Amino acid sequence: MAKYNETDTTNAINLIGLGTDIKGDINSNGDIRIDGSLIGNLTTTGKLVIGETGKINGEIICKNSEVLGEIKGKIKVNELLSLKATSKIYGDIVTKKLAIEPGSKFTGNCNMGEESISNVKIESPIGIKE
């Protein structure tokens, strides 16, 4: 017999599609892809992908990230941040590893390495069990 009141958020993939605008903070344990826009902070223990049409105006904390769109604000990545050719970052970067393709635009400061991310804590959002 199936249990309908239990959910597994460890493999959740969240999608904010083109044409969707969100104002407010997002907390998640799963992977997130944004092709719309977010005005607010985003925290996830998974991977964040910002598509070519995706825009975020706020602070980001995540495990890994691939950026094709635009970020206005600070981004903290626990492992690998990958900036693709179409990406635009207006703000500071804190990450362990950084990959930048030719054509990407970045205006801000960058701190890299183990000691840089020691203060970046990715915790489970309130109310979500691991």
CYANA upper distance limits for C-alpha pairs under 8 A (distance plus 0.5 A):
  8 ASP  CA     12 ALA  CA      7.89
  9 THR  CA     29 ASN  CA      6.75
  9 THR  CA     30 GLY  CA      6.61
  9 THR  CA    130 GLU  CA      8.22
 10 THR  CA     29 ASN  CA      6.65
 10 THR  CA     30 GLY  CA      6.18
 10 THR  CA    130 GLU  CA      7.68
 11 ASN  CA     30 GLY  CA      6.32
 11 ASN  CA     31 ASP  CA      7.97
 12 ALA  CA     29 ASN  CA      8.00
 12 ALA  CA     30 GLY  CA      5.08
 12 ALA  CA     31 ASP  CA      6.76
 13 ILE  CA     30 GLY  CA      6.10
 13 ILE  CA     31 ASP  CA      5.27
 13 ILE  CA     32 ILE  CA      6.21
 13 ILE  CA     33 ARG  CA      8.14
 14 ASN  CA     30 GLY  CA      7.49
 14 ASN  CA     31 ASP  CA      6.65
 14 ASN  CA     32 ILE  CA      5.12
 14 ASN  CA     33 ARG  CA      6.71
 15 LEU  CA     32 ILE  CA      6.43
 15 LEU  CA     33 ARG  CA      5.42
 15 LEU  CA     34 ILE  CA      6.49
 15 LEU  CA     35 ASP  CA      8.24
 16 ILE  CA     20 THR  CA      6.86
 16 ILE  CA     32 ILE  CA      8.38
 16 ILE  CA     33 ARG  CA      6.79
 16 ILE  CA     34 ILE  CA      5.26
 16 ILE  CA     35 ASP  CA      6.34
 16 ILE  CA     36 GLY  CA      6.20
 16 ILE  CA     37 SER  CA      8.36
 17 GLY  CA     34 ILE  CA      6.84
 17 GLY  CA     35 ASP  CA      5.38
 17 GLY  CA     36 GLY  CA      5.60
 18 LEU  CA     34 ILE  CA      8.46
 18 LEU  CA     35 ASP  CA      5.35
 18 LEU  CA     36 GLY  CA      4.76
 18 LEU  CA     37 SER  CA      8.38
 18 LEU  CA     53 THR  CA      7.37
 18 LEU  CA     54 GLY  CA      7.98
 19 GLY  CA     35 ASP  CA      8.49
 19 GLY  CA     36 GLY  CA      6.00
 19 GLY  CA     37 SER  CA      8.35
 20 THR  CA     36 GLY  CA      5.43
 20 THR  CA     37 SER  CA      6.93
 21 ASP  CA     36 GLY  CA      6.43
 21 ASP  CA     37 SER  CA      5.33
 21 ASP  CA     38 LEU  CA      6.48
 21 ASP  CA     39 ILE  CA      8.48
 22 ILE  CA     37 SER  CA      6.73
 22 ILE  CA     38 LEU  CA      5.30
 22 ILE  CA     39 ILE  CA      6.74
 22 ILE  CA     40 GLY  CA      8.47
 23 LYS  CA     38 LEU  CA      6.43
 23 LYS  CA     39 ILE  CA      5.28
 23 LYS  CA     40 GLY  CA      6.45
 24 GLY  CA     38 LEU  CA      7.97
 24 GLY  CA     39 ILE  CA      6.73
 24 GLY  CA     40 GLY  CA      5.26
 24 GLY  CA     41 ASN  CA      7.55
 25 ASP  CA     39 ILE  CA      8.32
 25 ASP  CA     40 GLY  CA      5.35
 25 ASP  CA     41 ASN  CA      5.19
 25 ASP  CA     42 LEU  CA      6.28
 26 ILE  CA     40 GLY  CA      8.03
 26 ILE  CA     41 ASN  CA      6.82
 26 ILE  CA     42 LEU  CA      5.24
 26 ILE  CA     43 THR  CA      6.75
 27 ASN  CA     42 LEU  CA      6.51
 27 ASN  CA     43 THR  CA      5.35
 27 ASN  CA     44 THR  CA      6.29
 27 ASN  CA    125 PRO  CA      6.13
 28 SER  CA     43 THR  CA      6.88
 28 SER  CA     44 THR  CA      5.18
 28 SER  CA     45 THR  CA      7.26
 28 SER  CA     46 GLY  CA      8.31
 28 SER  CA    124 SER  CA      8.04
 28 SER  CA    125 PRO  CA      6.91
 29 ASN  CA     44 THR  CA      5.89
 29 ASN  CA     45 THR  CA      5.46
 29 ASN  CA     46 GLY  CA      6.52
 29 ASN  CA    124 SER  CA      6.94
 29 ASN  CA    125 PRO  CA      7.78
 29 ASN  CA    128 ILE  CA      8.15
 30 GLY  CA     44 THR  CA      7.16
 30 GLY  CA     45 THR  CA      7.07
 30 GLY  CA     46 GLY  CA      5.59
 30 GLY  CA     47 LYS  CA      7.92
 31 ASP  CA     44 THR  CA      7.75
 31 ASP  CA     45 THR  CA      8.21
 31 ASP  CA     46 GLY  CA      5.14
 31 ASP  CA     47 LYS  CA      5.22
 31 ASP  CA     48 LEU  CA      6.42
 32 ILE  CA     44 THR  CA      8.34
 32 ILE  CA     46 GLY  CA      7.93
 32 ILE  CA     47 LYS  CA      6.84
 32 ILE  CA     48 LEU  CA      5.42
 32 ILE  CA     49 VAL  CA      6.72
 33 ARG  CA     48 LEU  CA      6.40
 33 ARG  CA     49 VAL  CA      5.09
 33 ARG  CA     50 ILE  CA      6.25
 33 ARG  CA     51 GLY  CA      7.52
 34 ILE  CA     48 LEU  CA      8.39
 34 ILE  CA     49 VAL  CA      6.80
 34 ILE  CA     50 ILE  CA      5.36
 34 ILE  CA     51 GLY  CA      6.44
 34 ILE  CA     54 GLY  CA      5.86
 34 ILE  CA     55 LYS  CA      8.12
 35 ASP  CA     50 ILE  CA      6.75
 35 ASP  CA     51 GLY  CA      5.42
 35 ASP  CA     52 GLU  CA      7.37
 35 ASP  CA     53 THR  CA      5.65
 35 ASP  CA     54 GLY  CA      4.49
 35 ASP  CA     55 LYS  CA      7.88
 36 GLY  CA     53 THR  CA      6.89
 36 GLY  CA     54 GLY  CA      5.34
 36 GLY  CA     55 LYS  CA      6.97
 37 SER  CA     54 GLY  CA      6.12
 37 SER  CA     55 LYS  CA      5.13
 37 SER  CA     56 ILE  CA      6.27
 38 LEU  CA     55 LYS  CA      6.81
 38 LEU  CA     56 ILE  CA      5.29
 38 LEU  CA     57 ASN  CA      6.76
 38 LEU  CA     58 GLY  CA      8.40
 39 ILE  CA     56 ILE  CA      6.47
 39 ILE  CA     57 ASN  CA      5.32
 39 ILE  CA     58 GLY  CA      6.63
 40 GLY  CA     56 ILE  CA      7.94
 40 GLY  CA     57 ASN  CA      6.64
 40 GLY  CA     58 GLY  CA      5.33
 40 GLY  CA     59 GLU  CA      7.64
 41 ASN  CA     57 ASN  CA      8.19
 41 ASN  CA     58 GLY  CA      5.32
 41 ASN  CA     59 GLU  CA      5.24
 41 ASN  CA     60 ILE  CA      6.33
 42 LEU  CA     58 GLY  CA      7.97
 42 LEU  CA     59 GLU  CA      6.90
 42 LEU  CA     60 ILE  CA      5.35
 42 LEU  CA     61 ILE  CA      6.83
 43 THR  CA     60 ILE  CA      6.42
 43 THR  CA     61 ILE  CA      5.26
 43 THR  CA     62 CYS  CA      6.34
 43 THR  CA    122 ILE  CA      8.06
 43 THR  CA    125 PRO  CA      8.37
 44 THR  CA     48 LEU  CA      8.09
 44 THR  CA     61 ILE  CA      6.95
 44 THR  CA     62 CYS  CA      5.43
 44 THR  CA     63 LYS  CA      7.60
 44 THR  CA    122 ILE  CA      7.67
 44 THR  CA    124 SER  CA      8.35
 44 THR  CA    125 PRO  CA      8.48
 45 THR  CA     62 CYS  CA      6.13
 45 THR  CA     63 LYS  CA      6.06
 45 THR  CA    122 ILE  CA      6.42
 45 THR  CA    123 GLU  CA      7.49
 45 THR  CA    124 SER  CA      7.43
 46 GLY  CA     62 CYS  CA      6.79
 46 GLY  CA     63 LYS  CA      5.91
 46 GLY  CA     64 ASN  CA      7.28
 47 LYS  CA     62 CYS  CA      6.95
 47 LYS  CA     63 LYS  CA      6.23
 47 LYS  CA     64 ASN  CA      5.16
 47 LYS  CA     65 SER  CA      5.98
 47 LYS  CA     66 GLU  CA      8.46
 48 LEU  CA     62 CYS  CA      7.19
 48 LEU  CA     63 LYS  CA      8.31
 48 LEU  CA     64 ASN  CA      6.78
 48 LEU  CA     65 SER  CA      5.11
 48 LEU  CA     66 GLU  CA      6.93
 49 VAL  CA     65 SER  CA      6.17
 49 VAL  CA     66 GLU  CA      5.34
 49 VAL  CA     67 VAL  CA      6.40
 49 VAL  CA     68 LEU  CA      8.30
 50 ILE  CA     54 GLY  CA      5.81
 50 ILE  CA     55 LYS  CA      7.81
 50 ILE  CA     65 SER  CA      8.40
 50 ILE  CA     66 GLU  CA      6.91
 50 ILE  CA     67 VAL  CA      5.38
 50 ILE  CA     68 LEU  CA      6.22
 50 ILE  CA     69 GLY  CA      6.07
 50 ILE  CA     70 GLU  CA      8.16
 51 GLY  CA     67 VAL  CA      7.15
 51 GLY  CA     68 LEU  CA      5.56
 51 GLY  CA     69 GLY  CA      5.82
 52 GLU  CA     67 VAL  CA      8.40
 52 GLU  CA     68 LEU  CA      5.18
 52 GLU  CA     69 GLY  CA      4.71
 52 GLU  CA     70 GLU  CA      8.26
 52 GLU  CA     86 THR  CA      7.22
 52 GLU  CA     87 SER  CA      7.89
 53 THR  CA     68 LEU  CA      8.45
 53 THR  CA     69 GLY  CA      6.21
 53 THR  CA     70 GLU  CA      8.44
 54 GLY  CA     68 LEU  CA      8.20
 54 GLY  CA     69 GLY  CA      5.48
 54 GLY  CA     70 GLU  CA      6.83
 55 LYS  CA     69 GLY  CA      6.51
 55 LYS  CA     70 GLU  CA      5.25
 55 LYS  CA     71 ILE  CA      6.35
 55 LYS  CA     72 LYS  CA      8.49
 56 ILE  CA     70 GLU  CA      6.90
 56 ILE  CA     71 ILE  CA      5.38
 56 ILE  CA     72 LYS  CA      6.70
 56 ILE  CA     73 GLY  CA      8.35
 57 ASN  CA     71 ILE  CA      6.50
 57 ASN  CA     72 LYS  CA      5.19
 57 ASN  CA     73 GLY  CA      6.44
 58 GLY  CA     71 ILE  CA      8.21
 58 GLY  CA     72 LYS  CA      6.80
 58 GLY  CA     73 GLY  CA      5.42
 58 GLY  CA     74 LYS  CA      7.47
 59 GLU  CA     73 GLY  CA      5.81
 59 GLU  CA     74 LYS  CA      5.39
 59 GLU  CA     75 ILE  CA      6.38
 60 ILE  CA     73 GLY  CA      8.15
 60 ILE  CA     74 LYS  CA      6.79
 60 ILE  CA     75 ILE  CA      5.10
 60 ILE  CA     76 LYS  CA      6.50
 61 ILE  CA     75 ILE  CA      6.56
 61 ILE  CA     76 LYS  CA      5.28
 61 ILE  CA     77 VAL  CA      6.47
 61 ILE  CA     78 ASN  CA      8.44
 61 ILE  CA    120 VAL  CA      8.31
 61 ILE  CA    122 ILE  CA      7.54
 62 CYS  CA     76 LYS  CA      6.99
 62 CYS  CA     77 VAL  CA      5.62
 62 CYS  CA     78 ASN  CA      6.88
 62 CYS  CA    122 ILE  CA      7.32
 63 LYS  CA     77 VAL  CA      5.91
 63 LYS  CA     78 ASN  CA      5.20
 63 LYS  CA     79 GLU  CA      6.24
 63 LYS  CA     80 LEU  CA      8.03
 63 LYS  CA    122 ILE  CA      7.96
 64 ASN  CA     77 VAL  CA      6.29
 64 ASN  CA     78 ASN  CA      7.01
 64 ASN  CA     79 GLU  CA      6.02
 64 ASN  CA     80 LEU  CA      5.56
 64 ASN  CA     81 LEU  CA      6.41
 65 SER  CA     77 VAL  CA      7.41
 65 SER  CA     80 LEU  CA      6.98
 65 SER  CA     81 LEU  CA      5.41
 65 SER  CA     82 SER  CA      6.68
 66 GLU  CA     81 LEU  CA      6.56
 66 GLU  CA     82 SER  CA      5.22
 66 GLU  CA     83 LEU  CA      6.62
 66 GLU  CA     84 LYS  CA      7.79
 67 VAL  CA     81 LEU  CA      8.30
 67 VAL  CA     82 SER  CA      6.71
 67 VAL  CA     83 LEU  CA      5.55
 67 VAL  CA     84 LYS  CA      6.46
 67 VAL  CA     87 SER  CA      6.27
 68 LEU  CA     83 LEU  CA      7.11
 68 LEU  CA     84 LYS  CA      5.72
 68 LEU  CA     85 ALA  CA      7.49
 68 LEU  CA     86 THR  CA      5.69
 68 LEU  CA     87 SER  CA      4.88
 68 LEU  CA     88 LYS  CA      8.20
 69 GLY  CA     86 THR  CA      6.86
 69 GLY  CA     87 SER  CA      5.25
 69 GLY  CA     88 LYS  CA      6.74
 70 GLU  CA     87 SER  CA      6.31
 70 GLU  CA     88 LYS  CA      5.17
 70 GLU  CA     89 ILE  CA      6.37
 70 GLU  CA     90 TYR  CA      8.46
 71 ILE  CA     88 LYS  CA      6.85
 71 ILE  CA     89 ILE  CA      5.40
 71 ILE  CA     90 TYR  CA      6.58
 71 ILE  CA     91 GLY  CA      8.01
 72 LYS  CA     89 ILE  CA      6.71
 72 LYS  CA     90 TYR  CA      5.26
 72 LYS  CA     91 GLY  CA      6.33
 73 GLY  CA     89 ILE  CA      8.32
 73 GLY  CA     90 TYR  CA      6.73
 73 GLY  CA     91 GLY  CA      5.14
 73 GLY  CA     92 ASP  CA      7.28
 74 LYS  CA     91 GLY  CA      5.59
 74 LYS  CA     92 ASP  CA      5.19
 74 LYS  CA     93 ILE  CA      6.47
 74 LYS  CA     94 VAL  CA      8.44
 75 ILE  CA     91 GLY  CA      8.06
 75 ILE  CA     92 ASP  CA      6.88
 75 ILE  CA     93 ILE  CA      5.61
 75 ILE  CA     94 VAL  CA      6.84
 76 LYS  CA     93 ILE  CA      6.53
 76 LYS  CA     94 VAL  CA      5.19
 76 LYS  CA     95 THR  CA      6.35
 76 LYS  CA    117 ILE  CA      8.26
 76 LYS  CA    120 VAL  CA      7.42
 77 VAL  CA     81 LEU  CA      6.77
 77 VAL  CA     93 ILE  CA      8.45
 77 VAL  CA     94 VAL  CA      6.74
 77 VAL  CA     95 THR  CA      5.22
 77 VAL  CA     96 LYS  CA      7.54
 77 VAL  CA    117 ILE  CA      8.20
 77 VAL  CA    120 VAL  CA      8.40
 78 ASN  CA     95 THR  CA      6.33
 78 ASN  CA     96 LYS  CA      6.60
 78 ASN  CA    117 ILE  CA      6.72
 78 ASN  CA    120 VAL  CA      7.37
 78 ASN  CA    122 ILE  CA      8.41
 79 GLU  CA     95 THR  CA      6.86
 79 GLU  CA     96 LYS  CA      5.63
 79 GLU  CA     97 LYS  CA      6.52
 80 LEU  CA     95 THR  CA      7.25
 80 LEU  CA     96 LYS  CA      6.80
 80 LEU  CA     97 LYS  CA      5.22
 80 LEU  CA     98 LEU  CA      6.35
 80 LEU  CA     99 ALA  CA      8.10
 81 LEU  CA     95 THR  CA      7.20
 81 LEU  CA     97 LYS  CA      6.76
 81 LEU  CA     98 LEU  CA      5.46
 81 LEU  CA     99 ALA  CA      6.80
 82 SER  CA     98 LEU  CA      6.46
 82 SER  CA     99 ALA  CA      5.17
 82 SER  CA    100 ILE  CA      6.57
 83 LEU  CA     87 SER  CA      6.42
 83 LEU  CA     98 LEU  CA      8.28
 83 LEU  CA     99 ALA  CA      6.55
 83 LEU  CA    100 ILE  CA      5.27
 83 LEU  CA    101 GLU  CA      6.66
 83 LEU  CA    104 SER  CA      7.01
 84 LYS  CA    100 ILE  CA      6.83
 84 LYS  CA    101 GLU  CA      5.67
 84 LYS  CA    102 PRO  CA      8.28
 84 LYS  CA    103 GLY  CA      8.26
 84 LYS  CA    104 SER  CA      6.54
 85 ALA  CA    100 ILE  CA      8.21
 85 ALA  CA    101 GLU  CA      5.64
 85 ALA  CA    102 PRO  CA      6.14
 85 ALA  CA    103 GLY  CA      4.98
 85 ALA  CA    104 SER  CA      4.86
 86 THR  CA    103 GLY  CA      7.04
 86 THR  CA    104 SER  CA      6.01
 86 THR  CA    105 LYS  CA      8.36
 87 SER  CA    103 GLY  CA      8.42
 87 SER  CA    104 SER  CA      5.45
 87 SER  CA    105 LYS  CA      6.67
 88 LYS  CA    104 SER  CA      6.60
 88 LYS  CA    105 LYS  CA      5.18
 88 LYS  CA    106 PHE  CA      6.39
 89 ILE  CA    105 LYS  CA      6.66
 89 ILE  CA    106 PHE  CA      5.16
 89 ILE  CA    107 THR  CA      6.66
 89 ILE  CA    108 GLY  CA      8.29
 90 TYR  CA    106 PHE  CA      6.61
 90 TYR  CA    107 THR  CA      5.47
 90 TYR  CA    108 GLY  CA      6.65
 91 GLY  CA    106 PHE  CA      8.25
 91 GLY  CA    107 THR  CA      6.65
 91 GLY  CA    108 GLY  CA      5.24
 91 GLY  CA    109 ASN  CA      7.52
 92 ASP  CA    107 THR  CA      8.27
 92 ASP  CA    108 GLY  CA      5.37
 92 ASP  CA    109 ASN  CA      5.21
 92 ASP  CA    110 CYS  CA      6.31
 93 ILE  CA    108 GLY  CA      7.93
 93 ILE  CA    109 ASN  CA      6.70
 93 ILE  CA    110 CYS  CA      5.12
 93 ILE  CA    111 ASN  CA      6.76
 94 VAL  CA    110 CYS  CA      6.38
 94 VAL  CA    111 ASN  CA      5.36
 94 VAL  CA    112 MET  CA      6.49
 94 VAL  CA    116 SER  CA      6.97
 94 VAL  CA    117 ILE  CA      7.09
 95 THR  CA    110 CYS  CA      8.42
 95 THR  CA    111 ASN  CA      6.99
 95 THR  CA    112 MET  CA      5.57
 95 THR  CA    113 GLY  CA      7.15
 95 THR  CA    116 SER  CA      7.35
 95 THR  CA    117 ILE  CA      6.58
 96 LYS  CA    112 MET  CA      5.64
 96 LYS  CA    113 GLY  CA      4.95
 96 LYS  CA    114 GLU  CA      6.29
 96 LYS  CA    116 SER  CA      7.59
 96 LYS  CA    117 ILE  CA      6.83
 97 LYS  CA    112 MET  CA      7.03
 97 LYS  CA    113 GLY  CA      7.28
 98 LEU  CA    112 MET  CA      8.17
100 ILE  CA    104 SER  CA      7.38
111 ASN  CA    116 SER  CA      6.37
112 MET  CA    116 SER  CA      6.05
112 MET  CA    117 ILE  CA      8.01
113 GLY  CA    117 ILE  CA      7.32
114 GLU  CA    118 SER  CA      6.90
124 SER  CA    128 ILE  CA      6.98
124 SER  CA    129 LYS  CA      7.92
124 SER  CA    130 GLU  CA      7.76
